[in-house]
């Protein structure tokens, strides 16, 4: 399963961006979006920025990811 992750553009040259989400950095292409600039939050899927993202929505998603990480680190994994 693939997820689209919100990330902040921290470096940009042409349509090649370095993005950061929760301290993790990777490369993404911005070919699908117009006028992306450093500091923008974008939704990244399969190596491409596919849309701009609101700061509040990005923070909500990052919080959910932290909660999943916390759950994964627990010995008592009961869900459902």
N, C-alpha and C positions, 0 to 999 in steps of 0.2 A: 504494500500500500504506500502511496506517495502522498505527502502533505504539502500544502503551500504554507510557507513560513514568512511572517513579516520580518523585514530586516531594514536597517538604515544604510543608505548609501554613504560610504565613508571615503571612497575614492572613485573617480570617474575619468575615463579617457575614451573618447568617442562613444561606442556603445558597450564598452567593457567596464563593469563596475566591480569594486570590492564592497561587499555588504557585511554588516555585522548584526547578529541577533544573539543577545544574551552572552556576549563575549566570544562567540564563535564567528569566524570570518571565512568567507569563501567568495568565489567569483560568480558573477551573474551577468547575463547579457540584458541590455535595456532596449534592444531592437524593437520590441513590441509597444513601447511607450514613447510619447513625445515629451520633450522638455524636462526630462529627469535631471535633477541636480543634486550635488552633494548635500546631505542632510535630509533628503526626502526619505520617507518610509515607503517601501514597496513590498508587495506580496510576491515571493519567489517560489516558482514551481519548475522543477526539472531544469534548473539552470537559467531560467528566464524570469525577469521581472514582468509580471502580468498585469499588475494594477498598482495604483497609489493606494496607500492605506492611512487611515486616520490614526493619530497617536493613541487615543483611548482604546481603539480596537486592537492595535498592536500590543498594548500593555495587557489587555485581557487574555490574548492568546499566549503571550509569554508567561503569564501567571498560570494558565492551564498546563503549559509544558512543565513548569516547576512542580506543580502538583502531581503530574504523572511521574516525574523523576523521583519525587518523595515517596510515592506509592511503590515504585519499583525497588526502592532501597529498603523497604520494610520487610521484616520477616513474616509478619502476619498479613498475608495477602488474601483477604476475603473480599470479594466483590459480588455485585449482582443483587 
